[in-house]
Amino acid sequence: MNTEYRKSLTGTNLDYFDAREAVDAIKPGAFDTLPYTSRVHAENLVRRCPPDQLKDSLIQLIERKRDLDFPWFPARVVCHDILGQTALVDLAGLRDAIAEKGGDPSKVNPVVPTQLIVDHSLAVEHAGFEEDAFEKNRAIEDRRNDDRFHFINWTKTAFKNVDVIPPGNGIMHQINLEKMSPVVHAKDGVAFPDTLVGTDSHTPHVDALGVIAVGVGGLEAESVMLGRASYMRLPNIVGVELTGKPQPGITATDIVLALTEFLRKERVVSAYLEFYGEGAAHLTLGDRATISNMTPEYGATAAMFYIDDQTLDYLKLTGRTAEQVELVETYAKQAGLWADTLTKAEYERVLTFDLSSVTRNMAGPSNPHARLATSDLAARGIAGKWEEQEGLMPDGAVIIAAITSCTNTSNPRNVVAAGLLARNANAKGLVRKPWVKSSLAPGSKVVKMYLEEANLLPELEQLGFGVVAFACTTCNGMSGALDPRIQQEIIDRDLYATAVLSGNRNFDGRIHPYAKQAFLASPPLVVAYAIAGTVRFDIEKDVLGHDQDGNPVTLKDIWPSDEEIDAVVKASVKPEQFNKVYEPMFDLSVDYGDDIDPLYEWREMSTYIRRPPYWEGALAAERTLKGMRPLAILPDNITTDHLSPSNAILASSAAGEYLAKMGLPEEDFNSYATHRGDHLTAQRATLANPKIFNEMVLENGEVKQGSLARIEPEGKVTRMWEAIETYMERKQPLIIIAGADYGQGSSRDWAAKGVRLAGVEAIVAEGFERIHRTNLIGMGVLPLEFKPGTTRKTLELDGTETYDVIGEHTPGNTLTLVIHRANGETVEVPVTSRLDTFEEVSIYSAGGVLQRFAKDFLEAEAN
């Protein structure tokens, strides 16, 4: 600890670490030019960095060098139950391995405070137009997830430093924003900024509060949990100046979809963004959170807003104590994190976005950055006239309309706007189309309370948008079963059926197996599309229905004014609602006792929780990087949904067939996501997305869509899982070749675990998304990047080749990919190692995060 920089915080009995003094001691006046992100990292270094590393690490920030690693010590780890449970399963397995080698397993605990919120397990089996839908869905959730919840309940007492929020309470990001983040900590007499990593790509939601919160994979989270620094190089910090103000009738959803398109085009992948300017100053915290939440959709790592009066107003609104609000203001102003202290901040790159340019927007199909102005739907071929046939759905039918996800339900203006539009629609006699499965799944229990306060919940319920859950549902592929008659009609007529949701993800195949495509939209637009019943509809111009007098009703007739939305929010959203929800929820006292078995008693027949195999099989074998055969050759924009889908398990899938053999009834197959604590189920999800294209599999000269592979050298085309099984039996080392932006989407560690268990030793792509790249390293898979101008196509790869990788493993080193073609020709191709830091080299060399920790732990115990 660098005690010379420990100072008294004015007006408090706390100290703080003065990053300004430390930085200016190296270069006078330099602190004033640092961006917000660099200031937070500077404080973290001054407080936590070993003294002999401090000066060099601060120079990295001051001179904006990116050639050396510096340590970051996040204050917290936040997990949802899918990746959080998987991480704790890994730690339970690590305890077993430690015990078998003579170590003390009870010493394996998270060192950093870890919060696990059970929010990703509920499927909307009962829609919002059904009575008691919430209670019915929760009962199904508990039944299906008995094994998982048994394990999670064990972790509450078996592991120290773990808090668990049980199911039915909300989404981790929204709870983090509304309650868990203090913005500024006061611990052991020291005030310091809140920072965290979270096992979900939307963890940057809380960046809106000025909190550096980064989404990571479960493997990187495990490393941080166990007390290791997260080593990094200075990120590319991009300033985004927001100018102007939104036009009337424009929601935060419209803004963020326009920003997502803009920022994707500006190539901000892996950057830390800092939003500032007059436009940012006037955005509510809810609006800021909507923007920060979509960070992974525009490819960034973080999306920061400065701390200002809007921050304080939000902390007061959400029931934080007066003392805490005062601490945030005092600390931010003295430590240089208040907005007014950043007027001289310098950015290497500045983008400008005019909020007044935003129109009413949707996004889709398939990609969240594919913006569609609602006024352009007809011209883009989405909208189109249809004639309703009695008893039948139209082409383009909206089979799912869901107000869902943390992105929008954390924003009271968006939810209230939906409620007011529903009220106006009801007053004119409009109704939801009968084939639309509608639902309201807020990320917080407070949403229900303020909708009731405003008398808007009954209006939403009348249109079928009753509360079905307080959880991540449709956006995560947990949209539940359709009415069997509707599903059969879709199959029989091969209908183009769609989903409209207020979420952040709409990748093909994610939302529902029978929704061919999905569109993102604001909550009020979701309600409007439930009334329209089809996307073959010009939502701005076409008639939604007729009122009691026979007059046509269009969207503009029922859209609420900004003034009314703001008035309802002001009158109905109150601090006491947040206190009433969160005070009992966070009464988390736990009796650890002395008789708790530090080893979990694994249930032999469980398909949810199984001892992980990370010290056996393919993971125990030496990685030779020799003679590798391609498991798949993949195109650009491969997402983690392609690599390991999260949606419902179909009976015809490899995982479905396995679950049936294990005695599970089909109605309880649940989702791929919920089974990730059992590797025998989860590995059958590897490359199991039916929308994927493996370029090794051709039909009539065209790449055939589906979860397919070609076993070599026989050239036999099979389902992907059969190919994986065959190669596992042969102990054949594998490689994957891919295009650009490999691993987009959710921070899904099984997208890396699945391929590693299959025997994949390396992945060569044109580029990697950050979180997935670190997950690959955490599993001991080598990420390699083609040099610019070289691709799978320029090399004319067809999958008959075998591959070697030659070279020394140092950060960013150029290695040689040796391609042995079937005709005997050998080609040597230079590739860049994406082991970017010495810490990553160390993890990879050990075989992965857990292997490295076990080795270090046992060595420390021996000494």
N, C-alpha and C positions, 0 to 999 in steps of 0.2 A: 504494500500500500504506500502510495506517494504522499506521506503525511504533510510535507511542506506546502501542499496546495489545499489542505483542509482548512476551511474558513467558517466563520459564523454566518448563518443565514439571518439577515436583518429581521428583527421583529419576532423571532421564534427562538425556541430552545434547541434548535437543530443546527448541525453543521452541513456544509456541502463542499464538493470538490470543485475548485475554481479552474475550469478549463481555459477561460480567457487568459488568466495569468500564465498558465503553462504554455499555451500557444504563443502568446506575445513575447514570452521569454526567449523563444527560438527565433521569431521574426516579428518585431514590433508592429502592431496594427493589423496583423494577419487575421485575428479572430473575427474582426468586423466583416471581412470579405468571405468568410466561410458560409456555405449553405447550411440550412437547418440540420440536414442529415449529418454533415461533418461535425457540427457542434455537439450533437448527441453522442456521436462516436468518440469525439475528443474527451468528453466527460467520462465515458465508459472506460477509456484507456487510462485517464488520470486516476480514476478510482480503483481500477482492477488490474491494470497491466503491471507485470513485474518491472521494478524500477530500471533494470538494465536494458529493457526493451522500449521504455517509454519514449525517449527522444526520437529514435528511428521511426517508431510507429506514428508519432505526431507529424514528423516530416512528411510521411506518406500523405497525410491529410492536407497539410499546408501547401506542399508543392504538387499535389495531385498526381503522385506517382502511383503506378499500378504494377510495379515489378516485384514487390515483396508482400508477404502476407502480414496481416495484423490481427490480433485476437479480439473477438467480440464476446461479451459475457451477458447474454439475455437474462433479464430478471425473472422471467416466468416461462413455462411451457404450457400451452393450452391445446387440448385434444378433443376431437369428437370421438364417439365410441368405436367407430370402425377402425381408423388408424390408431387411435389411442389404445383401444383394446389390443390391437395387433402388436403395438409397441410393448405393452405390458405382458402379452403372451411371450414375446421375445425375451423380456427380462426374466419371466418365470422359467423359460427354457435355459437362459443363461445361468440362473440359480442352480438348476439341475446339473449343468455342465461343471460349474464351480464345485458343487458338492461331490461329484464323482471324482474330481481331481484333488479332493482333500481340503478344499477351501471352505470358508464359512459363508453359506448362501444368504444368511440374514443380513449380511453387510452390503448386499446388492440392492440399493435403493436409489430412487431419484434424489439427487442432491439439490437440484433447482426445484422450487415449488411448482407442482404439476396439477393442473385442473382438467378433469375429464368430464365432459358433458355428454350424456347419452341422448343424442338428437338425430341420429342417422338410421334408425331401426324401424321406423313406422311406415307402413304402406297404406295408401288411401283405398282400402277395400270398401269402405262405406263412404259414399259421396256426401257433399254438403247439403243435398236436398233430403237426406235421410234423417229420421229422428234419432237422437243420441249417437250421432256418428262418431264424435270424439271418444266416448266411452267404449263403443264397439271396436274402434280401431285400436285403442290402447289395450283392450283385452286380447286381441289377436296378436299384437306386438309382444305382450308378455308371454303368451303361449309359444309363439314361434321361437322366441329368443331366450328360452329358459336356460339353456346351456351357457349362453353368452352372459346373461345377467348374473348367473351363479358365479361365473369367474370374476366379473366386474365387482360384485359384492365382496368376494374374497380379497381383491386388491385393496379395498378400502382399509382393511385392518392388517393385511400381510405386508404392504409396502408403506413405508413412512414417506411423508411429504407429498401424498396424493389425496386430493379432494375430488369427490364424485358428486355430480348433480344428476339425480335419477331421471328416467324418461318422463316425458309429458310436461316439461318445463320451458322449452324454447330451444332456439338454435345458438350454438356456441358463440358465433360472431356478434349476434344481437345482445346476448347476455354479457359478453365481454364489453361491448360499447356502453350498455345501460348500467352495468354494475361492477364487473370484475376489475376493469382498469381504473386505478386511482389517478392516472396521468402522471402524478409525482408520488413516489414512495417516501415513507418516513420509517426507516428501519435502523435499529442500533444507533440512534442519535444522528443519523445522516439522511438528508433529503437527496433523492436522485430520480432521474426520469424513468418512467415505466418503459420497458422494452420486452419483447417476447418473440418466440417462434411458436407457430401453431401448425398442427398436422392437417391443414386444409389450405388450398391455394387462395381462399378468400379471407384468410387471416388479416390482410391489410385493411379490412373494414375499419378497424380501430385507428388506422393511420389518420383518419379524419380528426381525431382528438390531439394530433401532434405526437402520437406514440409510434415509434418504429416497431412494427409488427410484421413479420415476414412469414409467408407460408413455406413450409418445408415438408419433405417426406417423413414418414415415420422413422426411418433409419437415422436421418440427421437429428430428428427430435430426440431419439434415444441417446445419441451422443451428448446432446446438450443436457438432457435429464441427468446423465451420469456425471455431470460436472465438468465436461470438457469445453474449452472455448470453441466457438464457431469461428474458424479461421477464414478470413476473407481478404480480398484485395479491394482497394478503394473502388466503389461502384461508379458507374457513369451516372452523374447526378444532373438531371435535366430540369430546368426551370420551365414551368408552363404558366404563362401569364394569361389570366382570364379577364377579358374586357366585356363591357356592355352588361346588359341584364336580360333575362329571359322574356320573351314576348308573352302576352296574356294567354292562358290556357296551356302553357308548356310545363310539363312535369319534369321532375328530376330524372325519371327514366328516359325521357326524350333527350335530355342533355347528355346522360352517360352513354347512350347508344351512339349519339353523334360523336362524342369524344372518343369512344372505342374505335370507331371507324377511322377517325383522324389520327389517333395515336398509333394504330397498327400501321397505317401508311407511312408514318414518320419513323418507323422502326425503333421503338423504344424498348425492345426486348431486353430484359434483365436490368434495365435502368431503374434508378430511384427517381421518381418524379416529385417535384415540389410545386404545388399550385399556390399562386399568389395573385395579387392585383386587386383592383376595385371589384371585379366580378366575383372573385373568391371571398372577399370581405362581406359581401351581401348575401352569400349562400348560407342557408341555415345549416346547422350541424347535420340534420337528417339528409339534406341534399349532398353535403360533403361526403357523408358515409356511403351514399348510393354510388358516388364516383369512386371512392377508395375501394369499395367492395369489388368493383369490376377490374381491379388491377390485373389479374391473370388473363382476362379477356383481351386486354390490349398488350399483354406480354411483359409488363413491367414487374419489378420485384416489390416495389413499395410506391405508395401514392400519398405523400405527406401534405398536410395543411398546417400552417403555423398556429400556435396558441394565441387566441385573442378573446375579445368579449363574447363572441359567439360560442366559444368553447366553455367559458364560465357560465353563460346562460344555460347551456345544455346540461352542465353538471348540476346546476341548481334544479332544473326541470326534472331530472332523473333521480332526485332525492339524495344526492351526495350532501354530506354535512357542510355547514357553513365553514367549519375549520378546514375541511379538505379543499373547498373551493378557494379559500384564502391562501392556503399553502401553494396551490397550483399557480395562482397569480403572483404571489411573492417570489416563488422560485423561478418561474419563467422570466420575470422581469430582471431579476438579479443575475441569473445564469445565462442570459442572452438567448432565450427561446421564445420571447414574446414577439409578436409580429412587428412592432415598431422598431425593434432592435435589429431587424434583418434588412433594412432599406439599402444597405451597401453590399449585400450578399452577391457574389459573382458566380455565374454559371458558365460552363464551357459551351453550353448550347441552350438556347431559349426558344421555345415555341409559343405562339400566340393563338388563342382561340377566342372567338367572339361569341358570347352566349346569346346575343340577340339574333344570331344567324340560325339558331336551332328551330326546326319545325317539328310538328308531331311525327314521331318515328316509331317504327318497329325494327326488329332485326331478324333476318333469316332468309331462306331456310338454311339450316345446318350450321351456320357460323354466327356467333354473337357479334362479330365485327362487320357482318354483311347488312348494313343499315338500309332500311326501306322507308322512305317518307310515305306516310299514309296517303298523301295526295298523289303519289306516283304508282299506287298499286295496280291500277288498271293498265297503265302504260307498260308496266313490268310483267304483265301477263298473270299476275296473282289474282286480281279481282276479275270478275266476269259474271255475266248474267246466268241465272239458273232458274229452272222451273221446278218448284217443289212437287214431288209425286207422293201421293198419299201413302203413308207407312214406310216410305223410303227416305234414306238420307241422300243429300246431293253430293256430287263430286266436290272434293275440297272440304268435306264436312269437318267441323271442329268437334272432335270426339272428346277432347279434354280442354277445359278452361280453368286455369288454376291461379289464384292469387297466392303466391308461395314465395319462399326463400327469404334469406336475410337481406338481399339486395334492396328490396322495395318495402318489405313490411317493417323495416327499422325506421322508415320515414313516415311520420304521422300524416304529412300532407298527401302522400300518395294513397294511403289507405282511406283517409277521410274523403278524398276525391272519389274513390270507388264507391264508398257508401252514399255520397250525395248523388252520384250518377244513378245508382240503384234506386234511390228514393224517387228521383225524377222519372225514371223509367216506369216504376210501379204506378206512379200517379197517372201516367198516360196509358196504363193497361198493357205494357209490353211484358213479354214472358221469355224465359229461356227455352231454346229448342230442346225437344225431349231426348235427342241423342247426345246432348252435351253432358259429360261428366264434370260437374263444377265442384270447386272446393275452395275453402279459405284455410290456409295453414300458416298462421302468423309465427314469426320467430320469437315472440315474447307474449306472455300472458297479459301484459299491460295493454296490448292492442285490443283485446276483447273488452277490457274495462273501459277504455275511452270510446270505443264504438257503442257500448251500452250507455255510457254517459251522454253521448250525442244522440241517442235513440236511432242509430244507424244500423246496428246489428240486425234488428228485425227486417229492415229493408233489404239487406244483403241476403238474409235467409229466405226471403220471399222469392228471390231469383235463383235460389239453389246454392248460395255461397255461405252456408253455415260453417262453423269452425269444425274441422275434421281432425286437427292436430295442432300442437305447438312443437313443430319439428321440421327438419329438412325432408321434404316429401317429393313432389312431382319433379322439381328441378334436379333431384338426385336419381331420377329414374324409379322412384317409389310411388308411382301413380296408381298402382293397384289394378285389379282385374276390371275389364269392361263387362257390361251387361252381355250375357252370352248371345242374345239375339242380335245385338249391334255388332259384336265381333264376327259372328257368322256372316252377316250381310257384307261386311268389309271384305271378308275372304271370298265369298261367292261372287261378288261383283268387282273384285279387285279395285276397290275404291281408293282414290287418293284422299286418305284421312289424315288430319293434322291435329296439332295441339297448339294452344296459345297460352302462354304462361308469363307471369311477372318475375321470371327467374333470371339466371345469368348464363345458363348453358342450354344449347339446343342442338348438340351434335346428333348426327343421324343415328337412330337406334337407341338413343339414350332415354328419351322421355317415356316411350311405350313401344313395345314391339309392333303394334298395329298402327301407330301414328307414323306415317312415312316421313313426315317432316314436322318441324316445330318452329314457332315464331315467338320471339320475346316481345313483350309489350308492357305498358304501364298498367297498374291495377284497374283504373277505370276503363281502359281499352279491353282488358280481359273480360270485364262484365259486358261490354258492348258486343264483343264477338260471341259470347254465350247467347245473346239475343239474336244476333245475325245467324249463327249456326254454321257458317261456312267462311272460308277465306276467299272464295270466289264471290267477293262482295266488296264494292267500293265503300269502305267504312266512312268516308268523308261525305259522300254524295247520295248513296243509295238509301232507300227507305227501310228503316228497321222494323216498322210496323205502323199501326194506325191507332189513334186515340179513340176515346169513347164516342166522339162525334164523327169518326171516320176520316179525320185529318191525318195526312202522312206525318210520320215522326222520323227525323234524321238525327245524327249524332249531335249536331250543334244545338238541337232543341233540348237536349237533356244534359249537356256538358255543364258542370258547375263553374261559377266564376271564381277567380283567385281570391277575391275579397271574401266570399262565403267560405271557401276552404280555410282561409287564415282565421276567420272569426270562430269557426267551429273548433279548430285546433287550439286556439287560445282559450276557449271556454271549457274544453273537454279533456285536455291532456294535463294531468296534475301530478306534482311530486308525490303526493300521498299514495297514488296508484302504484308507483314504482316501489315505494317503501313496503306497501302491503304485499306485493309479490315477492320481493327479494329478501326481506328480513328473515322470514321462515325458511326460504330456500337455502340460505347460506349459514344456517345453524348447523355446522358440520363437525361438531366435536366428536372425536373417535377415541374409543378405549383400545389401545394397542395390546395391552396385557402381556403376559409372559408365556402363555401356553399356545400361541398361534404358530402353526406349522409354517416355516418359511418356504416349504416346497408345496406346490399345488398338486392335488390328487387328480390327475388327468382322467377324464371319463372315456373309457375305451371306445365306445360306440358313438361318441359325439361327432357330428359333422360341422360343428361350429368352433370348437376349441380343441386343439391337439398339440402335443409337445412338438415344437419346431425342429426341423431336421438339419440345423445349420452346422452340425459337426459330423455329418455322415453323408453318404451318397455323393452326388456331384459336387457338393460344397466341400467335401473332405478331400476330393481328388486334386492333384496338381493341375494348375492351369498352364498348359504348354504353349498356347497360342499357335499350335501347329496342326496342319491337316484339318482345319475347320471347314465344315460344309454349311452352306447357307440354309437356315430354317425358312427364311423369307427374304424376298427383295421387295421393298415397300416404297410407295410414292411419297410426295411431299405431304406435310400437314397431318402426319400420323399423331393421333391423340392418345392419351392414356386410356380413354374409353375403347379405342381400337385394341390396345395392348392387353387390357384387363377390364372388361365391361363391369358396370355396377348394377345394371338393371335386373329385372325379374328373370329367373332361371326357367327356361322352357324345358318341357319333358324330353324333347328331341335332342337337346344339347348333351355334350359329354358330361357336364356337371349334373344335368338332370338325370341321366341314365345311372350315374354313380349314386345319387341321392336315393333313387328308387331302389337300387340294390341294397342300400343301407336301411331300407324300410320306412323312408319318409313318404307320407302321402303328398301327392302333387300340389294340393292347395297350401301346403306348408313348405314348399321348396324355398320360399323367400327370395331374396336377391343375392346376386353374387357378392355384393358388398358385405352382407351380414355373415358370410361364411369364411371371411378372410383370416379367421383365427385357426382354421383347419386347412393345412396345406394340401391335403389330399383332394379337397373340394376346390380350393382356390386355384391350384395349378391347372385345373381343367378349364379355367377361364382364359388361359393364356392365348392371346390372338383369336379369341372366340367370338368377336363381334361379327355378325353376319354381313355388315356393310364394308368390311375391309377388302382391299384388293392386294393380293399377293402376286406380283408380276411374274413369278415362276409358273403360275397356273394359267394356261391359255385355253380358250375354246374358240375354234374357227379364227385363229389369229388374234383374238382380242383377250385382254385380261379378264378372267372370270371373277365376279364378286362372290365373296363368302369366306368363311373360316376354313380355308383349304391350304394344302401344302403338297409339295412334290418330293417324294422320298428319293434320294440319290444314293448310289448310282443307278438304281433300277428305273428311275423316271416315273414311278407310280404315283398318281394323284390320289390323295386321301383327305379325309377331314384332318384339320390341324392337330387335334389331340392324338390321333392314331400315329401321325408322323412323329410327334414328340415322344410317345411311348416307344416307338421303334428305335429312335435314336438313343433314348435312355438305356434301352436294353443292350444296344451296341456300344454304349459308352463313347458315343461319337461326339467330339467337341464341335460346337456350332458357332455360327456368326450370323448377324443380321445386317443387311445392307439397306440403306434408306436415303430418302431425299432430304429436303429442307424442313426446318422447324419440327424435328422429331421430338415427340413427348409433350405436346401441348396439353393443356387442360388440368385436371385435378392432380393434386400432389399424392399420387397413388403409389405406395411402395410396392404393391403387388404387380404393378406394371414392370418393375425391375425384378422382384422376387420370382415371378413366374418364368421369365426367360432364363434366369440363372439356374433354377431347378431343372429346367429342360436341358441344360448343358451349354447354354450360350456363354461364350467367353469374351466376346467383343462385339461392339456395334459400330459400324462405320456409316456416318450420315453427313449430309451437307451442313447441318447445324442442329443444335440441341436446345430445347427449352431448359432453363436453369434447374428447376426442382427435379425433373426426371434425370438429368445428368448426375446430380448428386446422389440420387437414389441408386442409380446404376453402380456408382463407385462404392456406395455403402453395401452393396451386395457382391462386390468383387468383380464387376463386369467393366471391361475397359472401353470407355467412349473415345472414338477416333473420328476426326473430322477431315473430309476431303479438302484439299487445297482449292482455292477459287478456280473455277473453270473445269474442274474434274468432277464427274458425277458417275453414277451407275450407268447412265446412258452413253456418255462419251467413252466409257470403258467397254460398252456392249456386253454387260454381264447378263447371263441367262440362267444361272443357278447350277450349272453342271461343274462349276469350278470348285477347287479347294483353296484355302487361304492360310497363310502364315503371317504373323506380325513379328518384326525384328526391330530391336533397338532398346535403348536404356530408358527406364521410367524416371524421368525428371519432369518438373512442371512445364507444360507447354512444349515439350520436346517434339521434334520431327522424327517419326518412326517410319518404317517401311512396311507397306502392305504388299506381300508377295502373292500374286494370283497365278495359280496353276490351272491352265485351261485344259479342257478334256482332250484337245488335239495335241497336247504335249507342250504347247507354248507357255512360257513363263513371263509375266509382266511385273515389274516392280514399281509401286506407286507411293510417293511420299504422302504421309498423312500426319495431321497434328494431333498429338495426345491431348485430350481434354481433361487430364489430371492437372488442374489449374494451380494448385498450391501444394506445398510440401506436406501439409496435413492430409490432402487427398491422396498423395502418393503413398503416405504411410498407411492409410486405411485400405487402399487397394492392395498394397503389398501383403498385408496381413490376411487378405481374403474377405475383408468386410468389416463393418463397424463392430459387430458382436465378437468376432474372432479377435480383433485387435484389443478390445476391452478385456476379454477373458485372459489373454496373454499378459497384459499389463497388470491386471488384478492379481493373478497368481504370482507373478514376479514380486509385486509389492508385499503380498502376504509372506512370501518366502524370506523376504529381507526384514 
